[in-house]
Amino acid sequence: MSPQNLGFSLSGSKTPITKPLVDLPVYNEIKSIGAILDLIIQQTPEIEVLVIDDNSPDGTAAVVKNHPEFQQRIHLLERP
């Protein structure tokens, strides 16, 4: 079953995911998501991150989309 069939959409994916992938489910993590992503990216340069946002009303997805590595090593799957 595709993510679209579950009500999720992959935000702005312009590059294919080619490295090992860390799945990071989130909900209302606006206060911590930036630091978490920075830590993962800095500590493990050989991986990419897929943030799975379950329609957080606090703006978590916006923080992910504004991260410098978004659409390169950080990807976002969000439920509209």
Secondary structure, DSSP 8 states (H G I E B T S, - for coil): --GGGGT-EETT--S---S-EEEEEESS-TTTHHHHHHHHHHH-TT-EEEEEE---TTSHHHHHHTSTTBTTTEEEEE--
